Amino acid sequence: MTNEKHPWLYDLLFVLILLMAGYLRIAGYNWGEGYHQHPDELFLTGVLDNLRAHACEDPNLPVDACPPEQRRWLTPAEYFDSATSTLNPYNRGYGFFVYGDLPMTAMRVLMEAIGNDAIESSKYFVRQMSALADLFAIFFLYLIVSRLYGRKVGVFAAAFSSLAVMQIQQSHFFTSDLFVNLFLFLALVFATGILEWQKKKKNQDAETSEEDQLASPPTSALQIFAHPLFWLSIAFGLALGMAMASKINAAAMAIVLPLAFFVRWLVYDRNKKLDSTYWSQILIFLVAGGIATIISFRIFQPYAFDGLLLNKQWIEGISEQRTQATGKADLPWNLQWARRTHLYSFENLTLWGLGLPLGLLAWVGFLFMGWRIFKGEYRHLMLWGWTAFYFGWQSLQFNPTMRYQLPIYPLLAMMAAWFIFEFPKNRKQIDDKTQTTINRPRAIIAAIIGSSVLVLTAVWAFAFQSIYLRDETRMAASRWMIQNIPGAVNLSIETDSGLYNQPLAIQPGFPITSDSPYLLQFVPQKNGTLTEVTFGFAHNETGTPAPVNLTLVSVSQPDLVLARATTLLDTSPTAEARGVPLTFTLDNIVPLSKDQSYSLKIETLGAPLYIEGSSISNETDYDWGLPFRVDGYDPFGGIYSNDDLVLQVYWSDDSNKINRFVDILSKADYIVIPTNHQYAQITRLPERYPLTTLYYRDLIGCPEGQEIIECYRLAQPGMYEGKLGFELAEVFESYPTLGPLVINDERAEEAFTFYDHPKVLIFKKTDAFDANQLRAILSTVDLTKAVPLTPTEFNDFKTLMLPETKLASQRAGGTWTDLFNYDWLQNKYPYVGMLIWYLFVFLLGVSAYPIARLALPGLKQYAYPLGRIVGLVLLAWLAWMGGSVGVPYTRVSIGVALGLIVVTGVGLWMRRKSEFKDDWTNHRKFFVIAEIVFLSFFIIDLLIRIGNPDLWHPAKGGERPMDFSYFNAVLKSTSFPPYDPWFAGGYINYYYYGFVLAGTPVKLLGIVPSIAYNFILPTWFALVATGAFVIGFGAVESYKAKIEEQFSKFNLQLVTGLAASMLTVLLGNLGTIQLLFSGFQRAAAPDGVIPDGTGFFQHWSWALQGIWKILIDGATLPIGRGDWYWFPSRVIPPGPGNEITEFPLFTFIYSDLHAHMLVMPLLLFIIAWALAFVLARANLTRGEWIASLGIGALFIGALKPTNTWDLYTYYLLAAITV
């Protein structure tokens, strides 16, 4: 830690920050009015209420029936006895418990110690303890940062962590997460002590520093045990064990202890002469830390053990929990994680968990610190490495919720603070010492950034904290429903603040008659005047009109009638079975007092009367049903219909679900969506839930083309028009608010709003509801297409169908004439088109040559012939990536990509101008030869194409129609993947990148594809030939001196290069010899047939006779014109493997534009790249390293979408090369 003036001022400032943090965490701790809307909190408080930290003096009494005076604390033996301990959740009715024991035990002991073990108050108490745990974590963060970087940074780190919204939110729940953080940061305090233990502190009896003592041999075990690092390691282990006893995955921090010693060695001891004793001591310290961890875990997580062994029940629970967390378990809450990218945690942590200003600054600090480590400042490595490891680990999980990143939130806050003070510093090495100065402009920038981020983060924190200072949305919605949705019997009370509706519960199904009237006793909730009484729905058994009478009396004066009312129940034949609403106007105005009890008598004449309230439909048993019990009302205890009107939206989409939806919605008066839990999960998987997805879209009336989730996020009454006969009546929102600033955080991950401020939507049935129409709408779904996959299986599931938006953009991508017009010069005169094509490929190669030379330093100027394929791959890749992320694949975007290549090439040429001038001056002949080679092979195949220009073989057919259709689909597409020409509405499920590679120049130049097809083939033929030429030429380069001594009369490099080209593309295989041998035999064999089982000598006899007949007698060789190229490609006899022995010459003659042809130039380039890498002998500049690895990765990566099966072979080649 640096020396600082007036350190107490920083400590005082930290105390003020801690007070602010305490307010943000504790204010509003009673949010939700005790309903525990957080499912983990609900479960944990239930467990906590059932645990007991005491036993009974009377062994015959159960602990729950033990009188207070006979209670005693559990003994250590009772505490550790997993089979009987009353602190073990397994013994208290919870057979599945995978949370840590330490927070539960500590809270229960503390509650009983202070006499606060009643569930009504304890559930708020444990929330406060959770907040206190986070405050201690911030305190430990301040200690760590102050020691490493000084109190200034420590104060800012504490401030940022205090304002981190995710920490504020979790402080309002009782879960294990913040208790884990408490012990993890305590462990980091000790790890920092190990790293920063004072190395120059002098002993009183010697001049040897304590650092040197670590490197010197110990004289006894006592010296080891007395060493500060030994006890710091023990302390680290104890804290880590406590963290693991809070949540088992905290075990990952075990890597920090060896990391601390490793960083200590890097920083202080790396340049010293160290013997084995040094490492032996470190090993002892590590072992001590490990033993302390095990002991601590055994003490604080006792119920994970059964004696000396692990508890089988605990292991099974952890295994089941892991199955749930990996998405293999088909559970509703796992649906939200299907198809999430590994950046999902980063996105939510940055935008919401920290807030965008602090999130961006934190990651800038993270990267800047990583750069400093790379430059040799290893002191940062411990905290940076732990942060990087933990963040990566959690981001790669199936459920990458930002809450699971809590252990690194304070460290990211630290990195943000560190960057503010580190960014202005300049460092210079002077006489082996580092001198630090402050760059004033950067200091000003850092001050502006730091203060701005602090203010903006504070705004976000206080805005978010406001949600806990007002009614939670489900509570507010419940109160609204009580006031606005008619119950069975409703009192309209006129109060000073307006009309108040007080519903009264009635026994469901009770028959009311004149002989058996119904008496409702109630206490008014408000002082006011009773103006009206209404029934939600009333009917009698016969349906005949009958009077219904009400009599209101005071319970204290039952003989004094306060008011009467009568109305006629007259249900029409078309009325619902549950009857009609009834309204009663009292004959007397009755003032009601909330301090008195009243009785309302209901009676009728004639058939029995039945009364019931409105019907409310909820979504699922996996979420809260509304309304809650609020203000003394029990909504489903007689106020509203208690029929089973739960839609069960998570059930499988089938015909039974249609029937259920129609039946429930026909009965329901209101539909309640209490959270985003259902619609935000189900509509993300329309393949599994096509019916329910349609239900959610049409319920709100979300327009086609708009995301359903977005419609619900934005929905307000009147914004959309539903199609199912329900309208959005009311929404309840509680967004983070500060003054006029309101932040809609619905786009955050579901859990961020789901627990404490979800958006609640209430739909009301309208007169437009028609059950038959509802059934007709739902029946439009093809339920046979529902795919019952688990959440994790959806990560790899493909429908092969383009989304509607992409399909529409593909169809609107321009007409064929817009793209390829036969009246254009290059199409009207194909030879002009060929010249334009050739010149374009040439100029592209010249532009890309500087890139190729930089990426292939071992080949130097010999990389020139590879410029064409480098240019083509870069052009196609840039256009392809653009088309894959939303940039339309058009001439404009391709032109931009071409411009980037040209600019890059020119830029490299200007930076290395002298080098390229030397290439031209000294190796001009090679450039000319390379062009001649390319042109020669281009002409060879062009002549073949001129002789056979058709895209269909009249006898053998071929697969060019398939290739041509894919090629045209790629050219016509405006985004990727391209549409499937053989499957309407689908996309190409094939490795199609080769068509992008060949088609991008075609689309740019506007050459008609049927013409361009015959330009591509000679170009690819020449690219393969020149690739082989470069490999042969370059391979000889390393032996040039020896070669020139032995072969001075001719250029063996040139000969080798040409030989490589011809062997690759002009020669076939030995199948031709086999074909001739068979032909000679058939010329002499009887009837031209060679029977099976023919002997060796007979084969040769017929062959010799056949040669004689052909050469002397003029017989015809019995080999068809097509056999010369076909049979050598089928050397292996036909079998179940359908083996094919194609070779390049056959491939180009047959000319199917298959993937294995399109990939050939890439394969030759990768071999040349590997050769260049070896020839360079790792003697590369930084730019050459970057370019070489980048181009190599690009080409090897391109193999997968071009011809997948080549990837593995050439990836192995690249790995061996590097």
Residue, then its C-alpha position, 0 to 999 in steps of 0.5 A: m500500500t502506498n503512503e498516504k497523507h491523512p489516511w483517517l480521512y479515507d477511512l471516515l469517507f469509507v464509513l460514510i459510504l458504508l452508511m449509504a450502502g446500509y440504507l440502500r440495502i436495509a430500507g424497504y426490507n419489508w417489501g412484499e409484506g411477507y409473501h416471500q415472492h422470491p422462491d428460494e427465500l420462500f423455501l429457506t425461510g420455511v426451512l429456517d422456521n422448522l429448524r431448532a437450535h435447542a433440545c429439551e431437558d425432558p427427553n420424552l417431550p418433542v422439541d416442538a412441544c418443549p416448554p421454554e424453561q426446559r429448552r437447552w442448546l444442542t451439545p456438540a455431539e447432538y449438533f454433529d449427529s446428522a441422523t438426529s440433529t434438529l438443525n439438519p433440514y433432512n430431519r425436519g421434513y425437508g428431504f431435498f436440501v442442497y443449500g449451505d448449512l452455515p447460513m441456516t444454522a447461524m441464523r437459527v442460533l442467532m434468532e433463538a439467542i435474541g428471542n426472535d424466532a417467530i416466523e412473522s418477524s424472523k423473515y424480515f430479520v434474516r433479510q437484514m442479516s443478508a444485507l449485513a453480510d453484504l456490508f461486511a463483504i464491502f468492508f473486506l473489499y476496502l481492506i483488500v483494495s486499500r492494501l494493494y492499491g491504496r485507500k483512494v482506490g479502496v474508497f472508490a471501489a467500496a463506493f462502486s460496490s455499494l452502488a452495485v444494483m445486483q448487490i442491493q437487490q440480493s440484500h433484500f432477499f434471504t438467500s445464501d449468495l451474500f453469505v457466500n460473498l462474505f466468506l469469499f472476500l474474507a478468504l481474499v483478505f487472507a490471500t492478499g495478506i499472503l501476496e503482500w506479506q511484508k518482505k523487507k520487515k527486519n527481525q530484531d535479532a538479524e539483518t535477514s529479511e522475512e522474505d529471505q527467511l522463506a527462502s532459507p531452510p527451516t531449522s525446525a517445525l516450530q519455525i514453519f508453524a510460526h511463519p505468518l504465511f502458514w497462519l494466513s494459509i490456515a485462515f484462508g482455508l477456514a474462510l473458504g470452508m465457511a464459504m463452501a458451507s454456504k454454497i458448495n460451488a464456492a470450492a472454486m476459490a481453492i485455486v486462489l491459494p496456490l495462485a497467491f503463492f505463484v503471484r508472490w513468486l512472480v513479483y518477489d522471488r522469481n529472480k532469486k536463486l531458490d532451492s527445494t526448501y522454498w517450494s517445500q515450504i510453499l507445499i506445506f502451506l498449501v497442504a495446511g490451507g487444504i486441511a483447514t478447508i476440509i476441517s472448516f467445511r466439516i464443522f460448518q456443513p455437518y449434514a453433508f457427512d454421515g460419520l466420517l463419510l459423505n452423506k448419501q442423501w446430500i450427494e444425491g441432492i447435489s446430483e439432482q440439483r446439478t441435473q436441474a441446473t444443466g437443463k437436462a431436467d425438463l422443468p419450467w424455470n429452465l426454459q428461460w435458458a434455452r438458446r442463451t449465448h455465453l454472452y448473456s451473463f455479460e450483457n445482463l451484468t453490464l447493463w443491469g447488475l452494475g448499470l451500463p456506466l459502471g459496467l463499461l468502466a469495470w470491463v475497461g478496467f478489467l482489460f486494462m489490468g489484463w494489459r498491465i499483467f501482460k506487460g509484466e505487472y504480475r501483482h494484479l494477477m491474483l484478483w484479475g485471474w480469479t475474476a476472469f476464471y469465475f466469470g468465464w466459468q459461470s458464463l459457460q453454464f447452462n443457466p448463466t444468470m447474472r446473480y451467479q456472478l455475485p462473487i466478482y461484482p465487488l472485484l469488477a467495481m475495484m477494477a473500475a476504481w483502479f482504472i480511474f487512478e491508473f489511467p493517468k499514470n505514465r511509467k518509464q524505466i530509468d536505471d532498472k527502476t520504474q518512474t511514474t508520472i501523471n499525465r494531466p490531460r489523462a488525469i482530467i479525463a479520468a476524473i471526468i469519467g470517474s465522477s460521471v460514472l459515480v453519479l450515474t451509478a448512484v442515480w441507477a442505484f437509488a432509482f432501483q432501491s425505490i421499488y422497495l419503498r412502494d407496494e410490490t406490483r402483485m400486492a398492488a394488483s391484488r388490492w386493485m382486484i379486490q376493489n374492481i372485480p366483483g366478489a360474491v357479495n360486495l358492499s359499496i362504501e362511500t368514504d371521504s377518499g372516494l368509493y370503497n368496495q368491500p367484498l364479503a365471502i360466502q360459502p360456495g354452493f350454499p343454498i339460500t331459502s326463506d327457511s334457510p337464510y344466509l347470515l354474513q357478519f362483517v366489520p367494515q374496512k373503512n368508515g363511510t356510508l353504505t350506498e349499495v350492495t351487489f351480488g357477483f352472480a346469482h341464480n336459482e335452481t328453476g330459473t323462475p323469477a323470485p324476489v331476493n331480500l336483504t336485511l342489515v343489522s348491527v351485531s350489537q343491536p340485532d333487533l334494530v334493522l338499519a336497512r332493507a332492500t329487495t330486488l327481483l332475480d330474473t334470469s333469462p333463458t340465455a343467461e349463464a348457468r351461474g346466473v346474473p349480477l344483482t344490485f340492491t339499493l338500500d331503503n335507508i342510508v347507513p353510516l358504517s363504522k370500522d369499529q363495529s360489527y354488522s350482519l347482513k341477512i340474505e333470503t329468498l322465496g321459491a327455489p334455492l338461491y346460489i351466489e358466487g363471485s367472478s371467476i379469475s384464471n391464472e396461468t400455472d401452478y409454477d407461479w403465484g396465483l392472484p389475487f393474494r390474501v391482502d388486507g384481511y381478504d381471502p379471495f378464493g375463500g368465498i369471495y371469488s369462484n374457487d373452480d380450477l381455472v388454472l390454464q397450466v400453460y406449461w402442459s404439452d401442446d395437444s388437443n386436450k390443451i385446446n379443450r382446457f383453454v376453451d373450457i377455462l376461458s369460457k368460464a373466466d371473467y378475468i385472466v391474470i398474468p402475474t409475472n413475465h415468467q410464463y410468456a417470456q419463456i414459452t414464446r421463446l420456444p414456439e417449436r415446443y409450444p406453438l399453441t401456447t405461443l399463438y394464445y399469448r400473441d392473440l390474447i394481447g393482439c401482438p401484431e405479426g412480425q413483432e416479438i410477443i415478449e416485446c408486446y407484453r413489455l410495452a403493453q398498456p390498456g388500449m395499446y393492442e386489440g386482442k383476438l380472443g375476447f379479452e381486453l387488457a384492463e389494467v397493468f401494474e408496474s414498479y420500475p426503478t424511478l428517481g424523480p421524473l426518471v423512470i427506467n423500464d428494465e423489462r429487457a433484463e433477464e427474467a429473474f431481475t424483475f420476476y422476484d420483486h417488481p414484475k409487470v402484472l397484466i389483468f385481462k377482462k372478458t368482453d362481449a366479443f368473446d365467442a367460445n367457438q371462435l376461440r376454438a377455431i383460432l387455437s385449432t389453426v395450429d398444427l399440433t403435430k409439429a410440436v417438438p417435446l425437447t428439453p431446454t438444453e436440447f433446444n440449443d442444438f435444435k434447428t427447424l430448418m425454417l427461416p423466420e418470417t422477417k428473414l423470409a420476407s427480406q429474402r423475397a424482397g431482395g431484388t428481382w433477377t433482372d436487378l441482379f443479373n441483366y442479360d443486356w449488360l455488357q459482361n453478359k451480352y458478350p461472354y468473352v468480355g465478361m470473361l476478361i472482366w472476371y479475369l482482371f477482377v481476380f487478378l487485381l483482387g490478388v494484387s490488392a491482397y498480396p501485401i496481406a498474404r506476404l505479411a501472413l506468410p513470412g516464411l514464403k516472402q515474395y513467393a506468397y504472391p500467387l496466393g494473393r488471389i485466394v486470400g483476396l477471395v476468402l477475405l472478400a467472401w468472409l467479410a460479406w458473409m459475416g455482414g449478411s449473417v449479422g444483419v447487413p444486407y448481402t448486396r453489391v454495396s456491402i460487397g463493394v465495401a468489403l472490397g474497399l476494406i481489402v484494397v485499403t488494407g493492402v495499400g496501407l501495408w504496401m505503404r508501410r513496407k514500401s521498400e520491401f515490396k520494391d525489393d521484391w519487384t526489383n529482385h524477383r520480377k521474373f518470379f511474378v511473371i512466371a506465377e502469372i504465366v502459370f495461373l494463366s496457362f492452367f486457366i486456359i487449359d480448363l477454359l478450353i475444356r469448358i468451351g468444349n463442354p459448356d452445358l451444365w448437364h451431362p446428357a448421359k451421366g447427368g451429374e449433380r450440377p443442377m443441385d449445385f447450380s440451384y444452391f449457387n443461385a440461392v446464395l446469389k439471390s439471398t440478402s442474408f445468411p443462411p440463404y434460402d433453400p431452393w428445394f424447400a419453400g420457406g426453409y434455409i440451406n442445411y448444407y455447408y454452403y460457404g464455398f458458394v459464397l466464396a465463388g459467388t461473391p465476385v459474381k454478385l459484385l460483377g453482375i455476371v449471369p450465374s450460368i455464364a459465371y459458372n464456366f468462369i469459376l471452374p477455370t479459376w478454381f483449376a488455376l488456383v489449385a495449380t498455383g497453390a501446388f506451384v507455391i508449395g513446390f517452389g517454397a519447399v525447395e527454397s530452404y535447400k536453394a544453396k545446395i540445389e544450385e551447387q548440384f543443378s546449376k544448369f536449370n532452375l530446380q525450384l521452377v521445375t519442382g513448382l511446375a511438377a507439383s502443379m501438374l501432379t496435382v491437377l493434370l495427372g490422374n491415378l493408377g486407375t487408368i492403368q487398371l482400366l487399360f489392363s481390363g480393356f486389353q483383356r476384354a478385347a481378347a476374352p470370349d464375348g468381351v467378358i472376364p468371368d469371375g475366378t479367372g486365373f492370374f495367367q489367363h488375365w495376362s494371356w488375354a491382355l497380351q492377346g488384346i494388345w496384339k489385336i488392337l495394335i496389329d489387327g486394328a481391333t477397337l479398344p472396348i473403353g467408352r469415351g466417358d470411361w476414361y475419366w469415370f472408372p479411375s474415380r471408382v477404383i474401389p469396387p462398389g460396396p456399402g461404403n460407396e467409396i469414391t476415388e476422385f482426383p482433381l482432374f476428374t473433379f474439374i472435367y466432370s465439373d460438378l461445383h461440389a463442396h470438395m471442389l470449392v474447398m481445394p484452393l483453401l486446402l492448398f493454401i493451408i499447406a502453404w501456410a504451414l510450410a511458411f510457418v515452418l520456414a519462418r522458424a518462429n522468427l516473426t514480428r508481432g504483426e507477422w504473428i498476428a497476421s499469420l495466426g489470423i489468416g491461418a485461423l480464417f482459412i482453417g475455420a472456413l473449412k467447416p462451412t465449406n467442406t466440413w470433413d476436411l476440418y479435422t485433418y487440416y486442424l491437426l496439421a495446423a496444430i502440429t505446425v504451430 
